[in-house]
């Protein structure tokens, strides 16, 4: 559940790799934006639908100690 005073971390996605920008914004700044994601799985779905760009994830949802997070997996055939 998203609270009205909640903080969001800015995530930059480029070539399917997500990384934190270090910026944090409040809920009023991103209200109504299509780039707000409630979870990492929703972030992955948004990136597949919208492409590269800036997205916002509730603070503390980003995995601790991770600098970059690949969101698109390249599948290889097994033949």
N, CA, C and O atoms as a DFTB+ gen file, in Angstrom:
316 C
 N C O
     1  1       0.836      -1.186       0.000
     2  2       0.000       0.000       0.000
     3  2       0.876       1.243       0.000
     4  3       1.852       1.318       0.746
     5  1       0.534       2.205      -0.824
     6  2       1.319       3.425      -0.958
     7  2       0.755       4.484      -0.026
     8  3      -0.428       4.815      -0.101
     9  1       1.591       5.013       0.845
    10  2       1.169       6.056       1.780
    11  2       1.360       7.426       1.160
    12  3       2.206       7.596       0.281
    13  1       0.586       8.405       1.605
    14  2       0.634       9.739       1.005
    15  2       1.958      10.451       1.261
    16  3       2.352      11.290       0.451
    17  1       2.663      10.150       2.358
    18  2       3.926      10.822       2.662
    19  2       5.135       9.963       2.289
    20  3       6.241      10.197       2.777
    21  1       4.927       8.993       1.444
    22  2       5.983       8.039       1.104
    23  2       7.035       8.664       0.191
    24  3       6.732       9.542      -0.616
    25  1       8.281       8.194       0.333
    26  2       9.394       8.630      -0.504
    27  2       9.635       7.595      -1.599
    28  3       9.405       6.403      -1.395
    29  1      10.092       8.047      -2.747
    30  2      10.379       7.185      -3.880
    31  2      11.814       7.404      -4.331
    32  3      12.291       8.538      -4.387
    33  1      12.502       6.307      -4.653
    34  2      13.841       6.371      -5.220
    35  2      13.724       6.434      -6.731
    36  3      12.877       5.766      -7.324
    37  1      14.577       7.240      -7.355
    38  2      14.595       7.346      -8.804
    39  2      15.487       6.238      -9.364
    40  3      16.619       6.054      -8.916
    41  1      14.966       5.505     -10.343
    42  2      15.669       4.401     -10.981
    43  2      15.857       4.751     -12.451
    44  3      14.900       5.128     -13.126
    45  1      17.068       4.630     -12.943
    46  2      17.346       4.854     -14.368
    47  2      17.513       3.498     -15.026
    48  3      18.277       2.660     -14.546
    49  1      16.799       3.279     -16.125
    50  2      16.900       2.025     -16.867
    51  2      17.435       2.336     -18.257
    52  3      16.896       3.177     -18.977
    53  1      18.502       1.642     -18.614
    54  2      19.098       1.800     -19.944
    55  2      19.555       0.420     -20.417
    56  3      20.294      -0.269     -19.713
    57  1      19.120       0.024     -21.595
    58  2      19.436      -1.285     -22.175
    59  2      19.078      -2.433     -21.243
    60  3      19.800      -3.427     -21.168
    61  1      17.968      -2.295     -20.538
    62  2      17.494      -3.368     -19.676
    63  2      18.197      -3.491     -18.347
    64  3      17.929      -4.432     -17.600
    65  1      19.105      -2.552     -18.020
    66  2      19.822      -2.560     -16.752
    67  2      19.305      -1.395     -15.903
    68  3      19.356      -0.241     -16.328
    69  1      18.811      -1.703     -14.706
    70  2      18.294      -0.683     -13.797
    71  2      19.369      -0.323     -12.776
    72  3      20.093      -1.192     -12.288
    73  1      19.463       0.962     -12.461
    74  2      20.400       1.408     -11.432
    75  2      19.811       2.616     -10.711
    76  3      19.066       3.405     -11.293
    77  1      20.160       2.743      -9.436
    78  2      19.708       3.889      -8.645
    79  2      20.437       5.146      -9.087
    80  3      21.633       5.109      -9.376
    81  1      19.714       6.258      -9.141
    82  2      20.357       7.528      -9.463
    83  2      20.829       8.254      -8.214
    84  3      21.670       9.149      -8.294
    85  1      20.289       7.872      -7.055
    86  2      20.650       8.531      -5.811
    87  2      19.674       9.620      -5.420
    88  3      19.779      10.182      -4.330
    89  1      18.717       9.931      -6.299
    90  2      17.719      10.950      -5.988
    91  2      16.513      10.301      -5.322
    92  3      16.172       9.152      -5.603
    93  1      15.884      11.046      -4.451
    94  2      14.687      10.597      -3.773
    95  2      13.648      11.708      -3.864
    96  3      13.961      12.876      -3.630
    97  1      12.414      11.346      -4.203
    98  2      11.339      12.334      -4.337
    99  2      10.158      11.910      -3.473
   100  3      10.072      10.760      -3.042
   101  1       9.251      12.848      -3.225
   102  2       8.078      12.511      -2.430
   103  2       6.913      12.120      -3.345
   104  3       6.982      12.276      -4.564
   105  1       5.870      11.621      -2.743
   106  2       4.708      11.095      -3.478
   107  2       4.054      12.164      -4.349
   108  3       3.614      11.867      -5.460
   109  1       3.983      13.395      -3.866
   110  2       3.333      14.464      -4.619
   111  2       4.046      14.748      -5.940
   112  3       3.411      15.165      -6.909
   113  1       5.340      14.530      -5.986
   114  2       6.119      14.796      -7.202
   115  2       5.792      13.817      -8.317
   116  3       5.766      14.201      -9.487
   117  1       5.542      12.564      -7.976
   118  2       5.333      11.532      -8.998
   119  2       3.871      11.099      -9.129
   120  3       3.565      10.167      -9.873
   121  1       2.987      11.758      -8.427
   122  2       1.568      11.392      -8.457
   123  2       1.019      11.407      -9.884
   124  3       1.200      12.380     -10.617
   125  1       0.355      10.332     -10.264
   126  2      -0.262      10.232     -11.579
   127  2       0.686       9.846     -12.698
   128  3       0.261       9.729     -13.848
   129  1       1.943       9.649     -12.394
   130  2       2.924       9.298     -13.417
   131  2       2.851       7.802     -13.740
   132  3       2.660       6.979     -12.844
   133  1       3.003       7.458     -15.005
   134  2       3.005       6.051     -15.422
   135  2       4.306       5.364     -15.039
   136  3       4.408       4.141     -15.140
   137  1       5.295       6.119     -14.603
   138  2       6.590       5.530     -14.276
   139  2       6.729       5.171     -12.792
   140  3       7.821       4.818     -12.348
   141  1       5.650       5.257     -12.028
   142  2       5.669       4.845     -10.624
   143  2       5.393       3.348     -10.558
   144  3       4.414       2.869     -11.130
   145  1       6.252       2.612      -9.863
   146  2       6.121       1.158      -9.736
   147  2       6.021       0.800      -8.262
   148  3       6.714       1.384      -7.429
   149  1       5.158      -0.160      -7.937
   150  2       4.957      -0.550      -6.541
   151  2       5.871      -1.688      -6.111
   152  3       5.997      -1.959      -4.917
   153  1       6.518      -2.366      -7.077
   154  2       7.389      -3.492      -6.754
   155  2       8.430      -3.651      -7.853
   156  3       8.341      -3.013      -8.902
   157  1       9.426      -4.516      -7.605
   158  2      10.439      -4.789      -8.630
   159  2       9.836      -5.520      -9.820
   160  3      10.243      -5.287     -10.959
   161  1       8.877      -6.395      -9.572
   162  2       8.251      -7.099     -10.700
   163  2       7.438      -6.132     -11.558
   164  3       7.406      -6.267     -12.781
   165  1       6.787      -5.168     -10.933
   166  2       6.063      -4.158     -11.711
   167  2       7.037      -3.267     -12.475
   168  3       6.728      -2.815     -13.577
   169  1       8.208      -3.013     -11.900
   170  2       9.240      -2.262     -12.604
   171  2       9.653      -2.998     -13.869
   172  3       9.781      -2.383     -14.928
   173  1       9.864      -4.304     -13.772
   174  2      10.217      -5.095     -14.951
   175  2       9.139      -5.055     -16.020
   176  3       9.445      -4.941     -17.207
   177  1       7.889      -5.148     -15.612
   178  2       6.781      -5.086     -16.576
   179  2       6.701      -3.710     -17.230
   180  3       6.464      -3.606     -18.434
   181  1       6.898      -2.659     -16.443
   182  2       6.847      -1.294     -16.987
   183  2       7.963      -1.053     -17.986
   184  3       7.756      -0.392     -19.004
   185  1       9.149      -1.586     -17.702
   186  2      10.274      -1.412     -18.625
   187  2       9.998      -2.139     -19.933
   188  3      10.302      -1.610     -21.002
   189  1       9.430      -3.337     -19.874
   190  2       9.101      -4.053     -21.112
   191  2       8.036      -3.308     -21.916
   192  3       8.060      -3.326     -23.147
   193  1       7.104      -2.655     -21.224
   194  2       6.012      -1.955     -21.897
   195  2       6.428      -0.575     -22.395
   196  3       6.098      -0.198     -23.519
   197  1       7.157       0.191     -21.559
   198  2       7.490       1.579     -21.871
   199  2       8.895       1.785     -22.429
   200  3       9.160       2.799     -23.075
   201  1       9.792       0.839     -22.189
   202  2      11.167       0.982     -22.647
   203  2      12.044       1.663     -21.619
   204  3      11.653       1.806     -20.460
   205  1      13.222       2.082     -22.033
   206  2      14.193       2.724     -21.148
   207  2      13.670       4.066     -20.647
   208  3      12.798       4.680     -21.260
   209  1      14.223       4.505     -19.517
   210  2      13.839       5.803     -18.976
   211  2      14.014       5.852     -17.477
   212  3      14.762       5.065     -16.896
   213  1      13.316       6.784     -16.857
   214  2      13.374       6.967     -15.412
   215  2      12.086       6.448     -14.790
   216  3      10.989       6.742     -15.266
   217  1      12.230       5.680     -13.730
   218  2      11.100       5.099     -13.021
   219  2      11.267       5.389     -11.540
   220  3      12.354       5.737     -11.077
   221  1      10.177       5.240     -10.806
   222  2      10.191       5.545      -9.370
   223  2       9.673       4.351      -8.596
   224  3       8.609       3.806      -8.888
   225  1      10.455       3.958      -7.599
   226  2      10.177       2.778      -6.786
   227  2      10.135       3.223      -5.323
   228  3      10.990       3.999      -4.895
   229  1       9.153       2.744      -4.547
   230  2       9.119       3.133      -3.134
   231  2      10.472       2.877      -2.455
   232  3      11.134       1.870      -2.704
   233  1      10.852       3.813      -1.600
   234  2      12.132       3.704      -0.897
   235  2      12.210       2.383      -0.141
   236  3      11.202       1.870       0.345
   237  1      13.401       1.850      -0.051
   238  2      13.723       0.605       0.663
   239  2      13.287      -0.658      -0.071
   240  3      13.442      -1.748       0.480
   241  1      12.750      -0.568      -1.284
   242  2      12.430      -1.773      -2.052
   243  2      13.601      -2.240      -2.908
   244  3      13.640      -3.395      -3.330
   245  1      14.548      -1.356      -3.163
   246  2      15.722      -1.724      -3.953
   247  2      16.570      -2.687      -3.118
   248  3      16.790      -2.438      -1.933
   249  1      17.053      -3.790      -3.720
   250  2      17.866      -4.763      -2.957
   251  2      19.135      -4.116      -2.397
   252  3      19.839      -3.389      -3.099
   253  1      19.407      -4.390      -1.149
   254  2      20.557      -3.799      -0.468
   255  2      21.865      -4.352      -1.033
   256  3      22.002      -5.559      -1.231
   257  1      22.811      -3.471      -1.288
   258  2      24.124      -3.868      -1.778
   259  2      24.187      -4.120      -3.273
   260  3      25.222      -4.560      -3.772
   261  1      23.113      -3.856      -4.001
   262  2      23.072      -4.088      -5.453
   263  2      23.180      -2.747      -6.162
   264  3      22.385      -1.841      -5.910
   265  1      24.173      -2.617      -7.058
   266  2      24.331      -1.377      -7.817
   267  2      23.509      -1.398      -9.093
   268  3      22.840      -0.419      -9.425
   269  1      23.558      -2.517      -9.810
   270  2      22.824      -2.651     -11.075
   271  2      21.981      -3.907     -11.024
   272  3      22.372      -4.916     -10.438
   273  1      20.806      -3.827     -11.656
   274  2      19.887      -4.953     -11.655
   275  2      19.419      -5.198     -13.085
   276  3      18.704      -4.368     -13.647
   277  1      19.812      -6.334     -13.689
   278  2      19.341      -6.621     -15.055
   279  2      17.851      -6.975     -15.022
   280  3      17.428      -7.820     -14.232
   281  1      17.066      -6.332     -15.875
   282  2      15.629      -6.563     -15.913
   283  2      15.198      -7.415     -17.094
   284  3      14.116      -8.001     -17.077
   285  1      16.028      -7.487     -18.109
   286  2      15.700      -8.287     -19.284
   287  2      16.702      -9.428     -19.392
   288  3      17.913      -9.209     -19.357
   289  1      16.195     -10.630     -19.522
   290  2      17.041     -11.817     -19.621
   291  2      17.063     -12.261     -21.073
   292  3      16.011     -12.415     -21.694
   293  1      18.250     -12.467     -21.615
   294  2      18.398     -12.949     -22.976
   295  2      18.379     -14.470     -22.932
   296  3      19.226     -15.092     -22.291
   297  1      17.422     -15.053     -23.610
   298  2      17.277     -16.504     -23.625
   299  2      18.150     -17.112     -24.720
   300  3      18.266     -16.562     -25.815
   301  1      18.760     -18.249     -24.410
   302  2      19.543     -18.969     -25.398
   303  2      18.886     -20.320     -25.644
   304  3      18.327     -20.920     -24.725
   305  1      18.953     -20.792     -26.870
   306  2      18.357     -22.077     -27.198
   307  2      19.277     -23.198     -26.743
   308  3      20.486     -23.006     -26.608
   309  1      18.702     -24.359     -26.509
   310  2      19.480     -25.485     -26.011
   311  2      19.629     -26.582     -27.071
   312  3      19.681     -27.766     -26.739
   313  1      19.696     -26.193     -28.313
   314  2      19.833     -27.226     -29.358
   315  2      21.200     -27.249     -29.960
   316  3      21.470     -28.058     -30.848
